[in-house]
């Protein structure tokens, strides 16, 4: 499932209406701890539909950022990409918007999320052996 995270419940409602108009099935959740609202969408979408959904999500993210700017008088300085720890707890890697724009210029948001998840998995695996030893043995099961 693809996870689209919102900080503004009204933006999530607009996104859900957009998805309903496309006939896309969704699941939703809310995190009381950090106030985020998530919309879950199946990964089994054709590329064109996925691109339309991503474009609408990006538009709503920019709209949310602009709303925060207007209300607070300062710019939003971070964006986040979620990962899931082995114990099921969801974390967020915070990125500067400029960095996110550069990265998403060469990979999709889904590819970035998979990359972040892979890095998080590797960190939690606590590999301590030097890379030269891993490479000299052959990577085998030592790296994903």
N, C-alpha and C positions, 0 to 999 in steps of 0.2 A: 504494500500500500504506500502511496505517496502522501506525505504529510505537509499540508499547507497551514502555517501558523499565523494567527492574527492577534494583534494586541487590542484591536477595537472590535467589539462584538457587532457593531453596525456594518463594518466592512465584511465580516464573516457572513452576515445575513445576505449582503449583496452578492458575495461569491457563491453562496448556496443557491440563490435565485438564478445566477448565471449558469451554474452546473445543471440545475433542474431544467432550464431551457434547452440545454444540450442533451438532456436525457441521460446524464451521468449519475450513477449511484454513488452515494457518499455515506460516510460515518462521521460523527462529530464527537468532540470531547472538550472539556474545559479543565484547566489546571488552576485551582483556587490559590495555590502557593504563589505563582508568578503572574496570574491574571491572564494567561494566554488562552486562546480558543483555537482548536485545531479542526481541520477538515481533512478527512482521509479519503483518497480516491484510488481506485484500482490502478495498478501499473499496466494492466492489459488494455491499453488504449493505442489506437493508431497514432502515428507521429503527428499528423495534421491536427487531430483533436488535442493531443498533448501540448502541442505548440500554442494552440488557442487558449487552453487553460492556463498555461504558464504566462502567456502575455497578459491575460486578465489579472492573474495574481500579481504580476509585477506592477501593473497599473494601479491596483489597489494598495500595494505596498508604498508606492510613490505618493499616492493620495494620503495615506496614513501619515507618512513622514511630513508632507506639506501641512497637514492639519496640526500635527504636533508643533511644527515650526511656527505656525500662525498663533497657536494658543500660548506657547511658552516663550516665544521670542528668540529661541536658539535652535540650531540645527541638530537633527538626529545624528549622533556620531558613531553608532554601531548598528550592524545587522547580525543576525545569528543563524547558525546552521546546527540543527539538532543531531545528536547521536544517542545511542542507547548503550548503557553500561551492561556488563554481563549479569548484574543483579536486577536488571529491568528498569533502573532509574534512568530517566531521560536527562541529558545535559545539553548545554548549548555552547558552541564555539563562537565567540564574538569576533567579528571582523569589521574593519573600517570599510565604509561604503566604497571608497576608491579601490580597495583591494578586491572586494566582491565584484565590482564592475570589471576589473582586469581579469579575474579568474573566469567569470561567466562569459567573457569575450572569447574564450577558447574551449570552454566545456559547459555543458548544461548544468542547471541547478541540481538535477538528479545525479549527475556524475560527480559533482562536488560533494553532495551529501554522502554518496557511496565512498568517496575518497576519505572524507572526514570520519565516517564510521570505521573504515579500515584502519586509519591511524589510531583511533580510539581503541579498537580491538587490540592492536599491537601494543599500545601503551599499557593496557590492562593485563596483557600476557606477560609483562615484565621480563622481556628478553634481556639477558645480561651478557650473553656471549658476544665477543667481538665479531664484527662483520667479516673480517678476514678469515676467522676460523669457520664461520658458517659457510662462506664461499669455498674454502678449501675442502670442506666435507661434502659440499653439494647442498643446495638449499633444501631439497626434500620437503619435509613438514615444518621446517624452521620459519618459513615465511609464507604468507598467504598470497 
